[in-house]
Amino acid sequence: MHQHDERSSIAAASPWEARENPRINAFLAAAGLGSRRGVERLIAEGRVTLNGAVVRDLATRVHPAADRVECDGRPVVHAKRRYALVNKPAGYACTRNDPQARRTVYDLLPADLHTLAHAGRLDVESEGMLLLSDDGGWLHAVTHPRHGTRKEYEVVVRGIPNRETLARALRGVESRGETLRLESATLLATGAGRATLAVRLREGKNREIRRVFGALRHEVLRLVRVAIGGLPLGALKPGSWRWLAPEEIARCLQSPSITSAVKTRENPRPPRAAATRAVRRGWNPRESLPEKQFRPKPRTFAPAARRRVDFRKKG
């Protein structure tokens, strides 16, 4: 069930590691000495030294390549980071210990990967791409809205939303005191009283897509995350996992540009002025319009000249 290549089982050192000096507690936790709270107790008890000096300040920074860290007199080796991708099936919870005794994504992984943290969550009914790592800086860059990493989903809803409904989803809907909005929505297919859409999010609040379409009276029947940043899920089978290659680690933070927010593939519609020019140039409505035709030429406006009025009486 698991798919991986032993030759690339551990990725190279994190690119975030080279530009960030982690705090001493994060460094020890990443080295496998315990949880954050567990290693903080080690520090408080004076059992950790940095370059021969006892460390008690949790804000102390460590340079992994130059500093020598010891715990109980033994050197702490900073292990190389690990990055994994799981295709989560429906029915699995994104947690290590579920109070409802449901199956979790860690049941899909070998025991030595149960210390990895997951980047964001998928609810129990949702499926698709889930990233896991022991690199906290990278996980934060993937999940925090400030970094703007886009997530793409394939969503099946009951009913067929029209263009105005999708536009409302982009403008935002109110749900439980929050304003929720999609970044883009593309209608892929319709049939049997349901529609399949490609949806992109940048922030990703709790069950955001389900709540948006629920507020618009289109129940979500299936939700699959198919891409994070510039990395697609690919052909990985549900319930399987694999390691990320070094070049894929950075691709997760590279989001493709969005040329149009709301689209329907059956009838793409450019802005009116651009469409008029495009038709004159032989535009085929079944083909995508080149991006440059969406951009109207810049117009400059000179201030109108004041009329001179002579109020003097003639005669």
N, C-alpha and C positions, 0 to 999 in steps of 0.2 A: 504493500500500500504506500510505503514511503518511497519517494524518488529523490536520490541525491547522488552526487559524485564525491567520493572520498578524497579525491585529489584536491578539491576546492572546498573542503568541509569547513575550513576556517579562513575567512577573508583576511586581506592585508589589514594593517593597522588603520584605524578609523581616520579619514581625512579631517574630522573635527578634533581628533586627538592632537594633531600637529599644531593647530592654531588655538587650542584651549588648554589651559593648565587646570585640571580638575581639582576640586577641593579634596582634602585628605579623606573625608568619609566616603565620598563618591569613588575615590581611587581604591580604597580598601574593599568596598562593596563590589566593584567591578572585578577585583582580583579573586573574588569568591570567599572572602572571610566572613560573610554573613550579610544580613540586611542592613539598610542604612542605620536603623536604630541599634542593631546588634554591634556594628563597628563603632558607633558613637560611644557605647559603653566601654569598649576596649580603649578608646582614646581617653575617656574620663578617668579610667583606672590607671593611666600612665603606662600602658603596655606598648604604646606605639612611639617609635622614634623616627625623626627625619634628619638624615645626615648626622646621626649620633646624638641629637638633642631630643628630649622628650617633647611630644606635641600634645597640647591640651585644647588648643583653639581649633574649633571645627571649620573655621574659615581659612585655615592655612592651605595655600595652593601647592600643588606638586607638579614638578616638571618630570614627566615619566622617563625621558631619555637621559636626564642628568642627575636627578636626586636619588638617594638611597633610602628606601623606606623599610623598616623592620618592625615586626610584631613578635613580642616575647623573644627577641634576639635572633629571629629568623628573617631573612630577607623576603620581602613581598615582591613577587614577580608580576608585572603588569601583563596579563594575558592578552592575546590578540582578540579583537572583537569578532563577534559572530552575527551573521545576518541571514535570516531565513524567511521564506515565503510559504504561506499555507493557503490552500484553496478550501475555505471553510464551508462545509455543507450546512444545510438547514438543520436545526435541532441541537446545535452545539453552542454553549455559552462561552463568552470571552472572559473567563476567570479561571483561577487555579482551583479554588475550592467553592463550589456552588452550594449555597444553603438548601436549595431544593433538590439536591442530588441529581442534577441533570448532567449529561455528558458535556465535557468542556473541550476546547481546542487543544489543550495539553494532552488529552487522551489520544490525539493523532500524532504526537511527537514522542521520540524516545526519551527516557528518563533524564538523560544528561542535558536535555534542552528545556527542562521545566523551569530553569532559572531565568530564561529569556522573558523580557517584557514585550507586550504587544503594542503596536502603534495605533492608538484609537480603538474603537470597538465596532463590532457588528452585532445587532440584536440577535436573539436566538433564531428568529424566523428568517433572517437574511443570510445570504451566501456570498462566496467570492473571496476576494483578495484580502489577506491579512498579513502584515509584516511583523516580524519579531526580531529583537536584538537585545544585546546587553550594552549597547552604546547609547547612553542616555541623551547625549547631545544630538545625535542623529535622530532618535525617536522624537525629541522635542521639535527639531526642524521639520519633520514630516507632519506632525500633528498640530502644532500651534498655528492659529489663524494669522499671526503676524508674518509668518513666512510665506503665506499664500499658496501652499501646495494644494493643487486641485485633485479631487477624487472623482472618478467617473463611474456611473452606475448604469446598468440596464434594468429598466423598471417596466413591469407589466401591470396595468391598471384596469379596473372595471370601467366600461364605457369608453368613449372616444373623446378626449378633450379637444376643443377647438382652439383656434389661434388666440382668441381673447382669453381663454382659460389659462393657457400657457403664459401669456403676457402677465396675467395676474400673479402667477407663481413666481415670476421674476421680479415684479414690483414688491411683492411681499404680502403675506397673510398673517393675521393675528391668531395665536394659539397659546392658551394658558398664560396670557400676559406677555408673550414674546412675539417679536416680529420675525417670521421665518421667510426666507426667499431662496430660490434656486439661482445659480449663476447662468445656466443655459439649459435648454430643453429641446431635443430634436425628436420629432415623430418618425419612428422607423418603420412601423407596420401596423395595420389594423385588421380586424377580423374576429368573427364569433363574439361580437359585443365587447371586445377588449382592445387595448392598444399597447404597443411596445415602444418605449421611449429611451433615448440616451440622455442622461441627466448628469450635470456637473455641479459639484459643490466646492466651495473654498473653505468654509468654516466648519460645517458638520456638527450641528447641535444634536442633542439626544433625539433619535428617531425623526430627524428633520424631514426627510423625504416623505415618510408615511404621514406625518402630520400635515405637511403642505397639501398633498393630494387628498387627504381626508377632509381638510377644510374646504376643498373645492369639489367635494362629493364624488371623488374618484378613488375608490378603495384600492390600495396596493395589494396585488395578488402575489407578486414575486419581485424580489429585489436582489440584484447581484452586483457586487463591486467588481468592475472589470479593469480598472487602471488606477494607479496612484502616481501623480506627477507624470513623468514621461515613460513609466514602466507599465506595460500591459500584463494582464494575468496570463495570457497565452494559452497553451494547450494542456496546462497542468490539470489533472483529473480531480474532481471533488474528493476531499479526504486525504489528498496527497500533499507533500511538502518537498521543498528543495532549498539548497543554499543559493544565495545571491552571489553572482559574480562581481568582482571589484568594480567593473564599469557600470553595473546595474545599481550599485549603492548610490551613486551620484544622480543617476537618471530618475530616481524617485522624487527628486526635488526639482526636476525640470518639467514645468507644466507647458503643454502646447497652448498656442494662442487661440483665442476664440474670435472668429471673424463676425459671427452673427449670433445673437443670444437665442432667438426663437426661430426654429426652422421646421419646415415640413419637406421631406425629400420628394414627395409627390409634386409639390408646386412651390419651389423656392421663389421668393418674391423680394427683389431688391427695392431700395427706396425709389419713390416715384420718378424723381428727376433723372436718376441714374438709369432706371429702367427705360425711360423714353429714349435716352441716348443709345442704350444698348440695343433696343429694337431697331433703331435706324441703322445700326452697324451689323445687323443680322444675328442678334442674340437668339439662341435656342433655349426656350424655357425649361427644357428637360436637362440642360447641362448647367453646371455651376458657373456663375458669373465671375469673371476674373476680379480679384480684389481691387485692382486699380479703378474699375468702373464703379465701385461703391463710393469712391471719394470724389465729391464734386470739386471743381476747380475753385481755388480761393478767390473771393471777390473783395475788392477794395471799394470803399465808399468815401468820396471826397465831400467835404462839407459844402452844402449848397451856398452859392454866392448870394450875398444880401442884395436885395433890390434897393436901389437908391431912389428915394422919393423926394421930390422937390415940393415943399409946402408953400413956397413963395407964390404970391398971386401974380398971375400974368396980366399984363396990360399996362 
